[in-house]
Amino acid sequence: MQRLTAREEEIMEVFWSHGEMFVKDILKIHPEPKPHFNTLSTIVRGLEEKGFLSHHSLGNTYQYYALISAEEYSSGCLKGVVSKYFKNSALSAVSTLVKEEDISVEDLKKLINLVEQQKK
């Protein structure tokens, strides 16, 4: 899965939380400083080219919607990190988290339970 820039992720968050939108609607809810309409439109079209968004034609304007859920994107990013930095080893990734983040025994037990439930 392609990685998104911080700005693209910010725009995708809008779609994930609000659903279908016109560019003008995104601009209305965007915090200050607001980007120029054309800049925002370019980002949205780029997200469509990357396969993250699609649109419905309504008159002479487009209503955009997400093709990929936030969960699908985060899962794809995580798989990319595990592949790139941990040689496709989930065990290596979790071991690093345990060493670096001081994950509690309770959290590890929850993780074991999740893995066992997935196997059923």
C-alpha positions in Angstrom: 0.0 0.0 0.0 1.2 3.5 -0.9 2.2 5.7 2.0 0.5 9.1 2.3 2.0 12.4 3.1 1.0 14.0 6.4 -1.3 16.4 4.5 -2.9 13.5 2.6 -3.5 11.6 5.8 -5.1 14.7 7.3 -7.5 14.9 4.3 -8.3 11.2 4.5 -9.1 11.6 8.2 -11.8 14.0 7.1 -13.3 11.4 4.8 -13.0 8.6 7.4 -14.8 10.7 10.0 -17.4 12.6 7.8 -18.0 10.3 4.8 -18.8 11.6 1.3 -17.8 15.2 0.8 -17.3 18.0 -1.8 -14.0 19.8 -1.8 -15.9 23.0 -0.6 -17.2 21.0 2.4 -13.7 19.9 3.4 -12.6 23.5 3.1 -15.4 24.6 5.5 -14.3 22.3 8.3 -10.6 22.5 7.7 -8.9 24.3 10.6 -7.0 27.6 10.1 -4.9 28.3 8.3 -7.1 27.0 5.5 -5.5 25.9 2.3 -6.6 27.5 -1.0 -9.5 25.7 -2.7 -7.2 24.7 -5.7 -4.6 23.3 -3.4 -7.1 21.2 -1.6 -8.7 20.1 -4.9 -5.2 19.0 -6.1 -4.6 16.9 -3.0 -8.0 15.3 -3.3 -7.4 14.4 -7.0 -4.0 13.0 -6.0 -5.7 10.8 -3.4 -8.1 9.6 -6.1 -5.2 8.8 -8.5 -3.5 6.8 -5.7 -6.7 4.8 -5.2 -7.7 6.1 -1.8 -10.8 8.1 -3.1 -13.3 8.0 -5.8 -16.2 10.3 -6.7 -19.8 10.7 -7.9 -20.5 13.3 -10.6 -23.2 15.7 -9.5 -23.8 18.3 -12.1 -20.5 20.0 -12.8 -19.0 19.0 -9.4 -17.7 15.9 -7.7 -18.6 14.4 -4.4 -15.7 12.3 -3.2 -15.7 9.3 -0.9 -13.1 6.9 0.6 -12.3 3.6 -1.0 -10.1 2.5 1.8 -11.0 2.5 5.5 -8.8 3.9 8.2 -8.3 0.3 9.5 -7.2 -0.9 6.1 -4.7 2.0 5.8 -3.3 1.5 9.3 -3.0 -2.2 8.8 -1.2 -1.7 5.5 1.2 0.8 7.0 1.9 -1.6 9.9 2.6 -4.4 7.5 5.0 -2.2 5.6 6.9 -1.3 8.8 7.1 -4.9 9.8 8.3 -5.9 6.4 10.8 -3.1 6.0 12.3 -2.8 9.5 11.7 -6.3 11.0 12.2 -8.6 8.0 8.5 -9.6 8.0 8.8 -10.9 11.6 5.9 -9.9 13.8 7.7 -11.5 16.7 10.7 -9.2 16.1 8.4 -6.2 16.0 6.6 -7.1 19.2 9.9 -8.0 20.9 11.2 -4.5 20.1 8.0 -2.9 21.5 8.4 -4.9 24.6 12.0 -3.8 25.0 11.5 -0.2 24.1 8.0 0.6 25.3 7.9 -1.4 28.5 4.7 -3.3 27.6 3.0 -4.7 30.6 2.5 -8.4 31.2 -1.2 -7.7 31.1 -0.9 -6.3 27.6 1.1 -9.3 26.5 -1.6 -11.6 27.9 -4.2 -9.7 26.0 -2.1 -10.0 22.8 -1.8 -13.8 23.4 -5.6 -14.0 23.8 -6.1 -12.1 20.5 -3.7 -14.5 18.7 -5.5 -17.5 20.2 -8.9 -16.2 19.1 -7.7 -15.6 15.6 -6.5 -19.2 15.3 -10.0 -20.5 16.2 
